[in-house]
Amino acid sequence: MSREFNKGLFADILRVVLLVALFSAMALLLRRQEIHKFLFDIDTIRTELSGGGDFSGYVLSGLIFTLAGGGLTVFFLPRLWLSAVGGIIYGALIGTLLSLLATLFGAAVLHVAGKYIFAAVVERRLGDKVNLWKVRFQENAFWWVLYGRLFPISNSTLMSLICGSCKVRFLPFLWGSALGFIPLTVVFATYGSGGVKGNVWQIGFATMLLIFSIYLRSFLKRWFPANKGSLDT
């Protein structure tokens, strides 16, 4: 138990260090004026991607990002990096909202696909684990979906498919997914925003949120002893 705890703690610390290093390096690089003069003007690029400064263009850009981003998550684009891109283009707040909508859209598509198309495939891949998760969803679908979303070791795509396969009702699935997605969506959108703007305060804030989410994950394990049958396969 102690060895597993130390291994998990080391992995969490390594994740935090690597993310801080990545986005801090990005911030320091993009703050250099020669980058803007001789390579690219990141502010102009962000403005164009977010609609060119026009409100209708901004709305259209957000709609395209939501639909395209959601579609890409269906094809295994990691939702956390989608959130970082959302923060880079739209800033921390709007980037969080749009990334969350895109991720939920992708999850909803996968839920429907799992229910009507891939149920047999999911059952073959997971074997007896399907029955375990069916029991859990029957006990409390909302809480088990929330668990699966809060724990980044779980496979988000497979989680959506198995929820559809087990015929989890859509509203508990959607609410559990939304609440579970929020913490790390905020973290990565804020990292993206801080990195592209060279804002070390946003990077520091995102790091504190990440550490808190890791602590929350460890705390929730007391109520959700679900290591056996996890969806990280």
C-alpha positions as CSV (number, residue, x, y, z in Angstrom):
1,M,0.0,0.0,0.0
2,S,2.8,2.4,1.0
3,R,4.7,1.6,-2.2
4,E,1.6,2.2,-4.3
5,F,0.9,5.5,-2.5
6,N,4.5,6.7,-3.0
7,K,4.3,5.8,-6.7
8,G,1.1,7.6,-7.2
9,L,2.4,10.7,-5.3
10,F,5.5,10.7,-7.4
11,A,3.5,10.5,-10.6
12,D,1.2,13.4,-9.5
13,I,4.2,15.6,-8.6
14,L,5.8,14.8,-11.9
15,R,2.7,15.8,-13.8
16,V,2.5,19.1,-11.9
17,V,6.2,19.8,-12.6
18,L,6.0,19.0,-16.3
19,L,2.9,21.1,-16.8
20,V,4.3,24.1,-15.0
21,A,7.5,23.8,-16.9
22,L,5.7,23.5,-20.3
23,F,3.4,26.5,-19.9
24,S,6.0,28.6,-18.1
25,A,8.4,28.1,-21.0
26,M,5.6,29.0,-23.4
27,A,4.9,32.2,-21.4
28,L,8.5,33.2,-21.3
29,L,9.0,32.5,-25.0
30,L,5.9,34.4,-26.2
31,R,6.8,37.4,-24.0
32,R,9.9,38.0,-26.1
33,Q,9.4,40.9,-28.5
34,E,11.6,39.3,-31.2
35,I,9.1,36.4,-31.5
36,H,6.4,38.9,-32.4
37,K,8.6,40.8,-34.8
38,F,10.3,38.1,-36.7
39,L,8.2,34.9,-36.4
40,F,4.6,35.6,-35.7
41,D,2.2,38.0,-33.9
42,I,0.4,35.8,-31.5
43,D,-2.1,38.5,-30.6
44,T,-3.2,38.9,-34.2
45,I,-3.4,35.1,-34.6
46,R,-5.6,34.8,-31.5
47,T,-7.9,37.7,-32.7
48,E,-8.3,36.1,-36.1
49,L,-9.1,32.6,-34.7
50,S,-11.6,34.1,-32.3
51,G,-13.6,35.9,-35.0
52,G,-11.5,38.9,-36.1
53,G,-12.7,41.2,-33.4
54,D,-16.3,41.2,-34.6
55,F,-19.1,40.0,-32.3
56,S,-20.9,37.9,-34.9
57,G,-17.5,36.4,-35.9
58,Y,-16.7,35.7,-32.2
59,V,-20.0,33.8,-31.8
60,L,-19.4,31.9,-35.1
61,S,-15.9,31.1,-34.0
62,G,-17.1,29.8,-30.7
63,L,-19.7,27.6,-32.4
64,I,-17.2,26.2,-34.8
65,F,-14.7,25.5,-31.9
66,T,-17.5,23.7,-29.9
67,L,-18.7,21.5,-32.7
68,A,-15.2,20.8,-34.2
69,G,-13.6,20.3,-30.8
70,G,-16.4,18.0,-29.7
71,G,-16.1,16.0,-32.9
72,L,-12.4,15.6,-32.4
73,T,-12.8,14.3,-28.9
74,V,-15.0,11.6,-30.4
75,F,-11.9,10.5,-32.3
76,F,-9.7,10.4,-29.2
77,L,-8.4,14.0,-29.0
78,P,-7.6,14.4,-25.3
79,R,-10.1,16.8,-23.8
80,L,-7.4,18.4,-21.6
81,W,-5.5,19.6,-24.6
82,L,-8.7,20.8,-26.2
83,S,-9.2,22.9,-23.0
84,A,-5.7,24.3,-23.3
85,V,-6.4,25.3,-26.9
86,G,-9.6,26.9,-25.8
87,G,-7.7,29.0,-23.2
88,I,-5.1,30.0,-25.8
89,I,-7.7,31.3,-28.3
90,Y,-10.5,32.7,-26.1
91,G,-8.9,33.3,-22.6
92,A,-9.4,31.4,-19.4
93,L,-13.1,32.1,-18.8
94,I,-14.6,31.8,-22.3
95,G,-12.1,29.1,-23.1
96,T,-13.3,27.0,-20.1
97,L,-17.0,27.4,-21.1
98,L,-16.5,26.5,-24.8
99,S,-14.1,23.6,-24.0
100,L,-16.7,22.3,-21.5
101,L,-19.5,22.5,-24.1
102,A,-17.3,20.9,-26.7
103,T,-16.3,18.0,-24.4
104,L,-19.9,17.4,-23.4
105,F,-21.0,17.4,-27.0
106,G,-18.4,14.8,-27.8
107,A,-19.4,12.7,-24.7
108,A,-23.1,12.9,-25.7
109,V,-22.2,11.6,-29.2
110,L,-20.2,8.7,-27.7
111,H,-23.0,7.9,-25.3
112,V,-25.5,7.5,-28.2
113,A,-22.9,5.5,-30.1
114,G,-22.3,3.2,-27.2
115,K,-26.0,2.7,-26.7
116,Y,-27.0,2.0,-30.3
117,I,-23.8,1.0,-32.2
118,F,-20.9,-0.2,-30.1
119,A,-22.6,-1.9,-27.2
120,A,-21.3,-5.4,-28.3
121,V,-17.8,-4.1,-28.9
122,V,-17.6,-2.5,-25.5
123,E,-18.8,-5.7,-23.8
124,R,-16.3,-7.8,-25.7
125,R,-13.5,-5.4,-24.7
126,L,-14.3,-5.1,-21.1
127,G,-15.6,-8.6,-20.4
128,D,-16.8,-9.1,-16.8
129,K,-16.0,-5.4,-16.0
130,V,-19.2,-4.5,-17.9
131,N,-21.3,-6.3,-15.3
132,L,-19.5,-4.5,-12.5
133,W,-20.2,-1.2,-14.0
134,K,-23.8,-2.1,-14.7
135,V,-24.3,-2.8,-11.0
136,R,-22.6,0.5,-10.1
137,F,-24.7,2.5,-12.5
138,Q,-27.9,0.8,-11.2
139,E,-26.9,1.8,-7.6
140,N,-26.2,5.5,-8.4
141,A,-25.5,6.4,-12.0
142,F,-24.8,10.1,-11.3
143,W,-22.1,9.5,-8.7
144,W,-20.3,6.7,-10.7
145,V,-20.3,8.9,-13.8
146,L,-18.9,11.7,-11.7
147,Y,-16.2,9.4,-10.3
148,G,-15.2,8.4,-13.8
149,R,-14.9,12.0,-14.9
150,L,-13.0,13.2,-11.9
151,F,-10.3,10.6,-12.1
152,P,-8.0,11.4,-15.0
153,I,-6.6,7.8,-15.0
154,S,-9.9,6.7,-16.4
155,N,-10.5,6.6,-20.2
156,S,-13.0,9.3,-21.0
157,T,-14.0,8.0,-24.4
158,L,-14.5,4.4,-23.0
159,M,-16.4,5.9,-20.0
160,S,-18.9,7.5,-22.4
161,L,-19.2,4.4,-24.5
162,I,-19.8,2.1,-21.5
163,C,-22.4,4.5,-20.1
164,G,-24.3,4.2,-23.4
165,S,-23.8,0.4,-23.5
166,C,-25.2,0.1,-19.9
167,K,-28.1,2.4,-20.9
168,V,-27.3,5.0,-18.3
169,R,-30.1,7.6,-18.4
170,F,-28.9,10.7,-20.4
171,L,-29.5,13.4,-17.7
172,P,-27.5,11.7,-14.9
173,F,-24.8,11.0,-17.5
174,L,-24.7,14.6,-18.6
175,W,-24.8,16.2,-15.2
176,G,-22.2,13.8,-13.8
177,S,-20.0,14.4,-16.8
178,A,-20.3,18.2,-16.6
179,L,-19.4,18.4,-12.9
180,G,-16.6,15.9,-13.3
181,F,-15.1,17.7,-16.3
182,I,-15.1,21.2,-14.7
183,P,-12.0,21.0,-12.5
184,L,-9.4,20.0,-15.1
185,T,-11.1,22.0,-17.9
186,V,-10.6,25.1,-15.8
187,V,-7.0,24.1,-15.0
188,F,-6.0,23.5,-18.6
189,A,-7.9,26.5,-20.1
190,T,-6.2,28.7,-17.5
191,Y,-2.8,27.2,-18.3
192,G,-3.4,27.8,-22.0
193,S,-4.5,31.4,-21.4
194,G,-1.6,32.1,-19.0
195,G,1.0,30.5,-21.4
196,V,-0.1,32.5,-24.5
197,K,-0.4,35.8,-22.6
198,G,2.8,35.4,-20.6
199,N,0.7,35.7,-17.4
200,V,2.6,33.9,-14.6
201,W,-0.3,34.6,-12.2
202,Q,-2.7,32.6,-14.3
203,I,-0.1,29.8,-14.5
204,G,0.3,29.9,-10.7
205,F,-3.5,29.9,-10.2
206,A,-3.9,26.9,-12.5
207,T,-1.1,25.1,-10.7
208,M,-2.9,25.6,-7.3
209,L,-6.2,24.3,-8.9
210,L,-4.4,21.3,-10.2
211,I,-2.9,20.5,-6.8
212,F,-6.3,20.9,-5.3
213,S,-7.9,18.5,-7.9
214,I,-5.2,15.9,-7.1
215,Y,-6.0,16.2,-3.4
216,L,-9.7,16.0,-4.1
217,R,-9.1,12.8,-6.1
218,S,-7.3,11.2,-3.2
219,F,-10.0,12.3,-0.8
220,L,-12.8,10.9,-2.9
221,K,-11.1,7.5,-3.2
222,R,-12.4,6.9,0.4
223,W,-15.9,6.9,-1.0
224,F,-15.2,5.3,-4.4
225,P,-12.9,2.3,-3.9
226,A,-13.1,1.6,-7.5
227,N,-9.6,0.6,-8.5
228,K,-10.8,-2.8,-9.4
229,G,-12.6,-2.5,-12.7
230,S,-11.3,1.0,-13.5
231,L,-11.6,2.2,-17.1
232,D,-8.0,2.8,-17.8
233,T,-7.7,-0.3,-20.0
